[in-house]
Amino acid sequence: MSPRSVRIDGAASTIEVATAFGPRIVGLHIDGRNLFATSTGHLARPDGRPYRLRGGHRLWVGPEIPEVTYQPDDQPCTVRTTDDGVRVQGPTDGVGVAKALEITPTSEGWIVDHTLENRGRAPITVAPWAITQLRPGGRFTLTFSPSGEGLQADRSLVLWPYADPTDPRLSVTAEAVIVEAPPAGSPCKVGVACSRGLGRYELEGMRLEKRISLDRAAPYVDLGAAIQVYVCDRFCELETLGPLSEIPVGGSVVHREAWSVG
């Protein structure tokens, strides 16, 4: 273990949390192997400086507006022990948002709570956006909601501008969208709405499954795609979003993911 991180042992995996930057989970170790991607490059911020992706699991702010979303997370975090796990608190960023992760082990894996707190001077309307960067080479499954009855549309596959619906990495079954993530190929991103709030990634006998609760009456960004997958040649991502909501000054929202690991 690095002095710049702390580890928490769970039933079938170990989580490694960064302390020198973040909040960021930098490792999900299963049988001694890290399923998470590491050192995955950077994005260009509006000021021309890099946003370091670093790999692992991070908390962003949706919708994707660079001057808001790409706030750097390069400063040390406060880590404290809770009754069952740890809470990692980041400093206030340049737009007045403070991010925190609280990680708790369960019999199946982990509960990860993502908190956005408004420490600015005015209300903000944002969505918590939980992004997990994973090693490429595996397969994603994004599960649809069960089909209903009647004449109204009840499910959709959401495509980003650089996604090709004929991409051989994509396939659709009656219950799910399957996305292959080989370590080659151009970027592609898809999402599912309305979903069961379930996404899975499998690689080399390892599995990470995320579950979220959906508020059917609340607005979601990205055409309602609360479960998303991004693939490129260096890494791949399993992403979830909470509803879009107005956070008053001093207020906060929490987005929970339940991780099943095997």
Legacy VTK file of the C-alpha trace (Angstrom):
# vtk DataFile Version 3.0
C-alpha trace
ASCII
DATASET POLYDATA
POINTS 262 float
0.000 0.000 0.000
1.242 3.458 -0.906
1.431 6.116 1.840
-0.652 8.209 -0.581
-3.601 5.823 -0.269
-5.564 3.700 2.191
-6.992 0.219 1.689
-10.230 -1.337 2.896
-10.746 -5.088 2.812
-14.146 -6.441 1.828
-15.657 -9.894 1.542
-14.213 -10.677 -1.907
-12.226 -7.584 -2.887
-10.080 -4.750 -1.578
-10.639 -1.086 -2.342
-7.759 1.403 -2.496
-8.593 5.072 -1.922
-6.263 7.933 -2.855
-5.464 10.545 -0.225
-3.142 12.883 -2.189
-5.870 13.809 -4.706
-9.518 13.092 -5.350
-11.852 12.006 -3.987
-10.864 8.979 -5.995
-10.953 5.193 -5.625
-7.823 4.075 -7.461
-8.087 0.323 -7.002
-10.628 -2.478 -6.943
-8.458 -5.511 -6.259
-9.934 -8.959 -6.869
-7.646 -11.936 -6.193
-4.705 -9.554 -6.239
-5.601 -7.994 -9.606
-6.788 -4.421 -10.090
-9.873 -4.272 -12.315
-9.590 -0.492 -12.552
-7.607 1.321 -15.215
-4.696 3.502 -14.106
-2.754 6.407 -15.661
-5.220 6.958 -18.493
-4.082 10.364 -19.749
-5.807 13.718 -19.513
-8.487 15.991 -20.934
-8.012 19.621 -21.960
-9.697 22.079 -19.602
-11.124 25.385 -20.908
-8.021 27.197 -19.581
-5.784 24.880 -21.616
-4.427 23.040 -18.597
-4.883 19.253 -18.326
-7.489 17.466 -16.264
-5.737 14.288 -15.145
-8.012 11.293 -15.579
-5.742 9.042 -13.437
-8.051 6.030 -13.827
-10.120 4.499 -11.035
-13.488 5.744 -9.807
-14.309 9.446 -9.596
-17.248 11.775 -8.970
-18.071 14.326 -11.629
-20.818 16.882 -12.140
-23.331 16.552 -14.990
-24.262 17.684 -17.531
-20.846 17.739 -19.192
-19.908 21.433 -19.267
-16.089 21.656 -19.328
-15.700 24.742 -17.123
-17.884 23.070 -14.458
-17.226 19.370 -14.989
-13.456 19.442 -15.519
-12.608 21.093 -12.221
-9.245 19.583 -11.143
-9.091 17.132 -8.252
-5.347 17.435 -7.601
-5.519 18.525 -3.954
-5.222 16.232 -0.886
-8.412 14.847 0.600
-9.542 14.302 4.167
-10.090 10.638 4.978
-11.920 9.591 8.124
-13.184 6.270 9.381
-16.938 5.739 9.656
-18.710 3.006 11.644
-18.279 0.537 8.777
-15.981 2.091 6.171
-14.356 5.389 5.204
-15.422 8.828 4.007
-13.167 10.758 1.616
-13.833 14.496 1.467
-12.360 16.700 -1.239
-11.807 20.465 -1.000
-14.155 23.008 -2.563
-13.461 23.309 -6.286
-13.365 26.397 -8.479
-17.133 26.559 -8.989
-18.009 26.083 -5.321
-18.732 22.343 -5.310
-17.262 19.988 -2.708
-17.257 16.279 -3.558
-17.140 13.332 -1.163
-17.201 9.545 -1.391
-18.310 7.268 1.426
-17.401 3.608 0.959
-18.937 0.806 3.010
-18.295 -2.938 2.571
-21.236 -5.337 2.220
-21.570 -9.095 1.914
-21.829 -8.734 -1.907
-19.308 -5.953 -2.421
-19.581 -2.256 -1.580
-21.930 0.659 -1.111
-20.474 3.861 -2.570
-22.273 7.102 -1.710
-21.389 10.158 -3.807
-22.102 13.585 -2.312
-22.144 16.949 -4.078
-22.282 19.905 -1.671
-22.914 23.465 -2.820
-20.462 25.746 -1.024
-20.874 28.533 -3.564
-22.875 31.752 -3.449
-25.899 30.756 -5.519
-28.038 27.669 -6.147
-26.748 25.272 -8.799
-28.590 22.747 -10.966
-26.457 19.658 -11.482
-26.493 15.870 -11.393
-24.016 13.615 -9.563
-22.087 11.583 -12.117
-20.170 8.499 -10.935
-17.539 7.274 -13.405
-15.499 4.076 -13.125
-12.556 3.650 -15.482
-11.781 -0.010 -16.118
-9.121 -2.021 -17.881
-10.151 -2.760 -21.479
-10.634 -6.214 -22.902
-13.943 -7.155 -21.285
-17.681 -6.902 -21.896
-20.390 -4.559 -20.621
-24.054 -5.423 -20.122
-26.578 -2.586 -19.721
-29.976 -3.974 -18.797
-33.249 -2.525 -20.109
-36.352 -2.169 -17.978
-38.928 -4.910 -18.596
-41.144 -4.055 -21.556
-44.566 -2.754 -20.624
-47.866 -2.582 -22.439
-49.678 0.039 -24.480
-48.696 2.310 -27.334
-46.080 4.583 -25.747
-42.320 4.135 -26.071
-40.817 2.779 -22.853
-37.086 2.151 -23.595
-34.323 3.740 -25.624
-30.700 3.320 -26.631
-28.928 6.694 -26.374
-26.028 7.441 -28.739
-23.351 10.122 -28.408
-22.287 12.050 -31.545
-19.193 9.878 -32.035
-21.089 6.570 -31.611
-21.827 4.542 -34.744
-24.946 2.354 -34.354
-23.362 -0.164 -36.751
-20.237 -0.470 -34.566
-19.478 -4.224 -34.284
-18.710 -3.722 -30.578
-22.421 -3.050 -29.959
-25.242 -5.573 -29.906
-28.803 -5.473 -28.591
-30.805 -8.308 -27.080
-34.373 -8.320 -25.801
-33.142 -7.457 -22.314
-29.857 -5.591 -22.647
-27.292 -3.693 -24.662
-23.965 -5.523 -24.905
-20.777 -3.510 -25.454
-17.477 -5.226 -26.151
-14.433 -3.270 -24.965
-11.311 -4.472 -26.807
-8.058 -2.539 -26.236
-8.351 -1.025 -29.721
-10.784 1.071 -31.675
-12.144 4.599 -31.832
-14.150 6.140 -28.967
-17.785 5.110 -28.614
-20.364 5.979 -25.976
-23.900 4.664 -25.428
-26.467 4.737 -22.652
-29.754 3.132 -21.734
-33.054 4.753 -20.759
-35.284 3.606 -19.215
-33.095 1.018 -17.520
-33.259 -1.248 -14.510
-30.463 0.795 -13.004
-28.051 -2.078 -13.607
-24.726 -2.181 -15.417
-22.096 -4.933 -15.422
-18.491 -5.314 -16.574
-16.710 -8.660 -16.876
-13.010 -9.177 -17.584
-10.755 -12.225 -17.132
-13.066 -13.879 -14.619
-13.593 -10.641 -12.647
-16.956 -8.901 -12.414
-18.175 -5.493 -11.274
-21.918 -4.916 -11.231
-23.402 -1.520 -10.293
-26.977 -0.923 -9.214
-28.698 2.415 -8.708
-32.238 3.428 -7.765
-34.040 5.466 -10.420
-36.573 8.207 -9.745
-39.023 7.813 -12.638
-40.555 11.242 -11.963
-37.236 13.158 -11.913
-35.341 14.634 -14.870
-32.078 13.050 -16.020
-29.465 14.488 -18.359
-28.324 12.766 -21.572
-31.841 11.962 -22.783
-32.550 10.015 -19.598
-29.594 7.613 -19.886
-28.762 7.062 -16.222
-26.513 4.091 -17.104
-23.739 4.714 -19.649
-20.689 3.027 -21.183
-17.683 4.638 -22.842
-14.982 2.655 -24.665
-11.716 3.650 -26.312
-8.325 2.076 -26.923
-6.813 2.952 -23.508
-9.655 2.300 -21.055
-13.397 1.861 -20.762
-15.965 3.329 -18.376
-19.130 2.263 -16.571
-21.006 5.413 -15.556
-24.173 6.196 -13.603
-26.015 9.437 -12.924
-28.423 10.719 -10.336
-31.317 13.030 -11.205
-30.777 16.637 -12.241
-31.686 18.817 -9.271
-31.219 22.300 -7.863
-28.892 22.362 -4.856
-29.327 25.438 -2.640
-26.370 27.168 -1.034
-25.261 24.933 1.827
-27.283 21.997 0.488
-26.179 18.674 -0.940
-27.333 15.649 -2.936
-26.278 12.018 -2.577
-26.081 9.402 -5.331
-25.712 5.774 -4.210
-24.195 2.893 -6.147
-24.359 -0.682 -4.848
-21.412 -2.681 -6.175
-21.500 -6.455 -6.500
-18.003 -7.845 -7.029
-16.899 -11.298 -8.024
LINES 1 263
262 0 1 2 3 4 5 6 7 8 9 10 11 12 13 14 15 16 17 18 19 20 21 22 23 24 25 26 27 28 29 30 31 32 33 34 35 36 37 38 39 40 41 42 43 44 45 46 47 48 49 50 51 52 53 54 55 56 57 58 59 60 61 62 63 64 65 66 67 68 69 70 71 72 73 74 75 76 77 78 79 80 81 82 83 84 85 86 87 88 89 90 91 92 93 94 95 96 97 98 99 100 101 102 103 104 105 106 107 108 109 110 111 112 113 114 115 116 117 118 119 120 121 122 123 124 125 126 127 128 129 130 131 132 133 134 135 136 137 138 139 140 141 142 143 144 145 146 147 148 149 150 151 152 153 154 155 156 157 158 159 160 161 162 163 164 165 166 167 168 169 170 171 172 173 174 175 176 177 178 179 180 181 182 183 184 185 186 187 188 189 190 191 192 193 194 195 196 197 198 199 200 201 202 203 204 205 206 207 208 209 210 211 212 213 214 215 216 217 218 219 220 221 222 223 224 225 226 227 228 229 230 231 232 233 234 235 236 237 238 239 240 241 242 243 244 245 246 247 248 249 250 251 252 253 254 255 256 257 258 259 260 261
